[in-house]
Amino acid sequence: MIQPIDVPSASTCGRLLVLDDDADVGAIIAYIAEQIGIAVETVQTNAAFETALNSAGADVVILDLLMPDCDGIEVLHRLNARNCRAGIILSSGVGSRVLEAAGRTALELGLDLLGTLPKPFSPRALRSMLQDAFTRLRVDSATATRRTNAGHITLVDVEAGLLTRQFEVHYQPKIHCVSGQLTGFEALVRWRHPTLGLVSPDLFLPLIEANALVDRLTDQILDQALHWFAGLGARPALCLAINLSPRSLSNIALADEIEAKCLANGVDPASITLEITEASAMDDPIAGLALTTRFCMKAFKLSIDDFGVGYSSLAQLARLPFAELKVDRQFVRDLPASPDSRAIVEAIVLMSHRLGLSVTAEGVESLETLKYLSAIGCDNAQGYAIASPMDASSALTWMDNYRPPRLTA
């Protein structure tokens, strides 16, 4: 018997649509969802599912992969065709590898996969997943409104932002996976727009890169980040990671320019890590090799970002003088539930250490993931489980109050 669940609010906080041919499973899901204030409709056939979507829509969909009249993969393709923006939870008893493959299919189709729910599932696991899903739904709704408004950003807006230095650097901490000690920060650009508020880079970087404004933005990021980093003064030795745009990698003089800014701020180049995405390093192999070699000659460290999502990862490690490898967040996100992701990350850590590279896992969203990374010997981690990106002042306050979590038994 399912025990009653504490109800946080009498009002509903969203709409859930369940497609499962087992009416008993649908009833259990509906009971748990309604107890936490979610409006639910359960259907047993694909036709009824289509009708429900057309009539009332859904904020979140729970989809059983094994349906007698239409399997879940076909349903995912139809959701993609209708440009569905609902969060998707895939549920089935087909086995973890098949369920994970279906999840990757959903992601490749551009659907908003919230997670997978193996059958049989516990009421507690379902409740937790639904609470997380609808909490994120409220956050994403506000983000979507900003994105809609940001769709009207023009080149004139961007140039005005650069001219008046509206772009600012936020800092996300990196910690050592075993000791939990702070090891550094990654500098991340944000746009403090006068009317839209804080705008994320995916909404303005394409416009900047398409209009040859990258160098101006990079110049401002370096000035802010190096000045802030120099201000840390006598604090324990830390590193600062700065991302380089693919558009900058053809500029052979960039190594001299960054070195000069470091010297002007009293920053040791050896404490700076320059992050280069795996894909961008291949755009111009000759220029990329020349520039990365010059960086290393000036004592900068190089990090290969988003490792594992490109097609030439191993070739990159052999060609270019990287010191660090960052495991892409898509593997890190699935670590608690995915044996495949765990095997991949363990192999990456082992290979990197044999090559003399340190490993950073990005996108760490739970203490469970952090403890697992500690257990397999991953060097560093960053993500929301540690701290979200913060403005300069907030990052200093966070650093003063930070206490390392206990990551080992």
N, C-alpha and C positions, 0 to 999 in steps of 0.2 A: 504494500500500500504506500502511495506517495504521501509524504508528510506535507502539511501546509507550509507555505513559504511566506516570509514577511513581505508585506506589500508596501513599497515605498511611496506610492501615490495612488489616489483613487482615479485620477484621470489617465487616459491612455497616452502612451508616448510614441506611438507609431503603429504601422500595420504590417503584420506578418502573414505571408501566404505559404501554405505547406502543400507540396505535391508528394503524396505517398499512397501507394495502393493498399496499404495495410491501415484500415480505419482505426484500429486500436493504437497504433503508433501515432497517428494524427491526433487522436484524442489526448494522449499523454502530452504531446508537444503543446497542444492548445491549452491544457490545464495549467502547465507550468508557465506558459507565456502570459496567460490572463492573470495569473497570480502576481506578476510583476508589472501589470498595467499595460500590456500589449494587446491590441486588437488582433484577432486571429481568424483566418478562414482556412479550412482544410478541404482539400479535394483529392479524389482518388483516380481521376483520369486526366489525360492530356487535354481533352476537349474542355473539361470543366476548368482546368488551369488557365487555358487561353481565355475563356469567358470571364474568369475572375480578374485576370490582368486587364482585360479590355474595359471592364465595368468599374473597378475600384482601384486598380493598380496595387502596388506593394512597395514598402520600404525595404523589407528583407524577405528573401525567398529561401525556404528550406526544400531542397530538391533530392529525392531518392533517385539514385542512378539506375536501379533495376526496376523499370516499369514495364508491364506486359504489353502496352500499346505503343510505347515510344521510349527508347532509352534516354538516360540523362544527358548524354553527349549531344544527341539530336536536339534536346530542349535547350542546351546551352547555345547551340548555333542559332536557334530561333530567337533566343533572348538577345543575342548579338545583333541579329538582323533587324530587330525592332528597337535597337539602340537602348536597351534596358539599362537603367541606372540604379536598380535595386541592389542591395548587398546580397551576395549568394553564399549559402551554406550548403555544402554537398554532404549527403548522408547515405551510407550504404554498408552492407556487410560483405562486400566483394573482396576485401583484403586491402592492406595499407598501400601496397604499391599501385594497385589500380586506382584507388581513391586519390592518391597523390598525383597520379598521371592525369586524372580527370580535373584535379585542381589546377594543374599547370595548363591544361587545355583552356580552362576558364580565363586564366590570366593572359594567355596568348591571344584570346579573343577580345581582350580589353574589358572583360567583365570585372566587377568589384567583388572578388572572392574574399569573404570574411573568414573562412576556415572550413575544415572538414570534420565530420562527426561520425566516427565509425560506429556501426551497430554491433552488438547492443550498447547503448550509451546510458550513462547514469543521469538521473534527473539533475544532480548537482552540476555535472559537466555541461548539460544543455542550458541550465539556468545561467551559469557563468558566461557561456558563449553569447546568449541572447542579451544579457546585461551589457557586455562589452560592445556588442554590435549596435545596440540602440544608443548607447552613450556616444559611440563614434559617429553615429548617424546625426546626432544633434550638432556635434563639432563640425562635421563635413557640410552640413546644411549652411552654416555660417560661412564656411570657406567657399562653398559654391556661389554664394551671393557675391563675395569679393571677386571670385573668378569671372562672374558675369560682368561685373563693373569693369574689371581689368581688361576685358576683351576690347574695350574702347581706347586702350592706351595707344598712342601714336608715336611716331618717331620724334615729333616736336616735344612730346612729354618727356621722352627719354633724354633728349639732348638738354632740355631744361633741368632735368634731374641731375645730370652730370655737371652742368654748369654751376648749379647751386649746391652741389655735393649732398644730395639727398640720399645717396647710397651709403649704407653703413655696414659695418662688419659685426656679425654675431659669432659667439665662440661656443663650441661644444667640447666638453671635456673628454679626454681619453684616460683610461686607468689601466694599471697592470692587472692582468687576469688572476694572478696568484695572490699577490699581496694586497690588491685593491688600492694601492697608492696612485695618486695622480701623476701621470707622465707627461701630459701636455694638453693642447687644445687644437681643434681644427677651426680655421677661420672660414666663415660662410657669409656670403653677401646677401643683404636684404635691401629693399627699397622702402624708405620711409616716405611714402607718397602723401602729399598734402591733403588729399581728399579720400583716398582709398585706404589709408593706414599702411600697415606693414604688408608689402607685396613679396611673395616668394619668387626665387630666381627663375623657375620654369615659366613664369608669365612675362618676363622681360628679357632674359638672356637670348632667346632666339632673335629678337628684334635687334639687340645690340650686336650680335655676331653677324647678322645679315647686312649690317650697315657700317661695318668696319669701325666700330666704337669700342672694341674689346680692349685695346691698349690703354685708352683713357680710363676705362673702368678698372683694369688691373692696376694701373698707377695709383688710383685712389684707394683700392683695397690694400695694397702694399704699404702705402703711407699710414693708414689707420692701424693696420694690424701690427706693423713693426713698432710704431710709437707705443701702442698699448702693451706689447710684449716687453719692450725695453723698460716700461714702467713697473714691471714685476720686481725688478731690482734684486734684492738679496733673498728672494724666495728660493726654495729648492730648485735645482736644475730641471727645467722643463723644455719641451720641444713645441714648436708651433708649426702646424701643417697648413699650407696654402695651396689652393687648387689653381692650376693653369689651364686656360682655355685651349682647345686644339688649334684655334686661330693664331695663338701666340707662338707655336712651336717652330714656325719657319723663320722667326726673328733670331738670328744667331747672336745678336748683341744683347738679348734678354738676360743672359747670365751676368754680363757686366752691369746692367742696369739694376738688377736685384741686389748684386753684391754692393754696389755703391749706396743703395738705400739702407742696407744692413749696417754698413760702416758709419753712415750719417747718424744712425740711431743708436750706435754702440751695441749692436746685436751681432753675436758670433754666427756666421753662416752655418756652422756645424749644428746649430740648434734649430735650423729651419728645414722642414721637410716639404718638398714640392711634389704635389700629387698630380699625376698624369693618368688620364683614363686609358684603359687597355686599347680601346678602339682608336683614340686620337694619336697614339704613338705610332700607328701604322699609316697614317694619312700621307706622310712624306718620310719614308724610312731613312733617307740619307740625311735630311735636315734634322730629323728626330735623334738620330745617333750622334750627330755632331753637337747638338745643343745639350743633350743629356750628359755627354762626356765632359763638356765644358762646366756644367753644373757641378759634377763630381770633383773636377779639378779645383774648384773653388770651395770645396768642403760641404756643399749642400747635400742633403740626403734626398733620394728619389723614391717615391712610392708609386706602385702600379695600382690604380684605383679600379674598383668594380671587377676584380679578378673573377674569372669563371664564366662571364656572360659573352665573351667574344669568341672568335674562332681561331685565334693564333696565340693563345696565352703562353704556351710553353715556348714558342718561338720568341716571344717578347722577352721572356726571362733569360733566354740564352743570348739575345742580341744586345740588350740595353742594361746599363749598370744600376739596376735598382737595388735598394737596401731594404725596402719594406714592401709587403704585399697586403692589400686590403681585400678581404673576402667579401664578395657582393652580398648585400643584405637579403637577397632572395633565398640564399642558402641558410643564412643565420636565422632568419625569421622562422623557418620550419624545423629548427633543431630539436625542440622538445618533442615533436610528434612524428618526425620523419626519419626512419632509419637510413634512407638514401642520402638525405642532407647530412646526417651525422657522419656517414662513411666518406662523403666528399670532403667535408671540412677537416676531418681527421687526416685524410690523405694530403690535403693542401698544407696543413700545419707540418706534417712530417717531411714532405718534399721541400718546403721553404726552409726549414731548419737545416736540412742537409745541404742546401744551396747557400747557407749563411745569411738568410733573410729573416727579418722579424715579421710577425703576422699580426694584423689588426682586424678584428671582426667588427663590422659596422652594422647598425640596425639592431642592436641588442635591446630587446623590449621586455625582458623579464629576468628576475634573479635566478630562476631555474636555468635559463640559457647561459647566464654569466658563470654560474657554478660549473656547468658542463664544459665551457671553454677553459675554465681554470683546470679542470680535471685532465683535459687532453693536451695541456701545455701551450695553448694559444698565448701570445705575448700581451696584446693589448685589446681593449674593447671600448666601443663608444655606442651610444644609443639612448633612448628615452628611459631605460631602466636605470641609467646613471644620471643623466640630465639632458634636457632639451637644449638647443642652441639659445644663448642668452646675449643680451647686449653687453657692452663693455663693463658697465658699472655692476650689473647683476652677476656677471661672471666672477668679478673680484669678490663680491659678497659670498657667492656660492663657494669659492675657493677657501675663504676664511672659515666657513662653517662646515666644510666637508669632513666627514669621518668615513674611512674605508669600511665597506661591508665585509662581513666574515664570509669568505668564499671557499674555505677548506674546512674539513671536519676537524 
